[in-house]
Amino acid sequence: MILTDAGPLIALIDRRDAEHTRCVSAAEGLVGPMLSTWPAFTEAMYLLGSGSGWRGQEPLWRMVRVGQFSPK
């Protein structure tokens, strides 16, 4: 299990984020799902949506559906 905050979640999804490449590289080596709190998940959804609408939020929902990420 990996506990993550909103910032790395956003960086994984948003290619314009300055830390995108580094977060994607780090995520490739993770074993198990990423976990977070509901407030961090909500913050990530808000920030992704404010920049790109539902298209920005969809990749995070997909991560939840396939079990890569779980808010608790």
Secondary structure, 3 states (H helix, E strand, C coil): CEECCHHHHHHHHCCCCCCHHHHHHHHHCCCCCEEECHHHHHHHHHHHHHHHCHHHHHHHHHHHHCCCEEEC
